[in-house]
């Protein structure tokens, strides 16, 4: 008798915040708890997750539940299908909806950035990002949303979390600038994808601790152009492309890739640049610690006044202080 080669593959699980299990919505995946050193079935696939389930988890201080990795695609589909409804459901507390927004964007962005692309964004990923942008813009437009999302903004740097932060800040300033819905959507998409070209920059350069050599700096400077080429096949408008291509331009013409000056840099792009600089300063990088908000804003005002739009700077400060973020 031969030895069976069909050994059962170990089942793997991934953690999910209980807040992502929406009450009264049917999930096509099973949910497990980690109890006594083992995964224990909590709700079965096809079963509604009720308010009662949520209460029990809350009462027991459960911070994470688990879904089998083989059901990840079903879980993601479930989140996307329900996101719009959940975010706009005013019967749910705003801090719960903020967490849902942050977790859902995290799932999609992580997929885009960690999916060993790096040649192009897949059409299916793009439509998921576009859907997130559409749903979250309506959510972020609500009063107090930025303040409610603020606690989730982490200070550890990852390219995709940085993109989410830049998106959140930029959309808040777009809305404070009275931009219309179409432009807010197109430029919000650009903000969320602005650094996607970094997927083509070798990690050893991106995460280098010491100062960069001239040639390493040149490699990093290619990321806006890489970003646009990765999106070339997608249904994107010029507004979105401009945000990806020009977010490192500076008012005094010393930026890249085109060396554009002043008003030739489109307004939404100047807003994204401001958010980009602010988030870079206030999150920890391999080569620098996170700066407190007030210090970061002082540095921008004193040392970058030739490079950034100071009218937008003032609007940015007003938006942050309105959300108690300074
Ligand atoms: Fe960038």
Boltz pocket constraint, residues with backbone or C-beta under 6 A from the ligand:
constraints:
  - pocket:
      binder: B
      contacts: [[A, 194], [A, 195], [A, 223], [A, 247], [A, 248]]
      max_distance: 6.0
